[in-house]
Amino acid sequence: MLHEPAAKVEKDASSDWKAKLGIKLFWLYCVIYMGFVGIAVFATETMKKPVLAGTNLAIIYGMALIVFAIILGLIYNHLCTKKEDEMNAKEEEAAS
């Protein structure tokens, strides 16, 4: 019985670009998250204040962080797919 990869793995020419993008998006998220932690530590009373429909800032900010992370993931996926397609097209042009 052979144990081989299910898909053919080739060199990813865009891996450096994707890594840099991932790091940039990570730091963007960290800055937004540090705002949450900063408010929680230094302005605890602010987190208790109702903001939207009686829900306090801590819940709203926390949910916004989750939604923001999902959006960043979608942006990352879209931009990486676009870059891979561009680089694959360039490689195909060069090969022909």
ChimeraX attribute file (.defattr): number of C-alpha atoms within 10 A of each C-alpha:
attribute: neighborCount
match mode: 1-to-1
recipient: residues
	/A:1	3
	/A:2	4
	/A:3	5
	/A:4	7
	/A:5	7
	/A:6	6
	/A:7	6
	/A:8	6
	/A:9	7
	/A:10	6
	/A:11	6
	/A:12	11
	/A:13	13
	/A:14	16
	/A:15	13
	/A:16	10
	/A:17	12
	/A:18	19
	/A:19	12
	/A:20	11
	/A:21	14
	/A:22	17
	/A:23	11
	/A:24	12
	/A:25	17
	/A:26	13
	/A:27	11
	/A:28	13
	/A:29	16
	/A:30	12
	/A:31	12
	/A:32	14
	/A:33	15
	/A:34	12
	/A:35	13
	/A:36	17
	/A:37	14
	/A:38	12
	/A:39	16
	/A:40	16
	/A:41	11
	/A:42	10
	/A:43	11
	/A:44	13
	/A:45	11
	/A:46	14
	/A:47	19
	/A:48	14
	/A:49	13
	/A:50	14
	/A:51	15
	/A:52	10
	/A:53	6
	/A:54	8
	/A:55	12
	/A:56	15
	/A:57	20
	/A:58	20
	/A:59	15
	/A:60	14
	/A:61	17
	/A:62	13
	/A:63	12
	/A:64	12
	/A:65	16
	/A:66	11
	/A:67	12
	/A:68	14
	/A:69	15
	/A:70	12
	/A:71	12
	/A:72	17
	/A:73	14
	/A:74	12
	/A:75	13
	/A:76	16
	/A:77	14
	/A:78	11
	/A:79	14
	/A:80	19
	/A:81	14
	/A:82	12
	/A:83	17
	/A:84	17
	/A:85	13
	/A:86	12
	/A:87	15
	/A:88	15
	/A:89	12
	/A:90	11
	/A:91	12
	/A:92	9
	/A:93	9
	/A:94	8
	/A:95	7
	/A:96	5
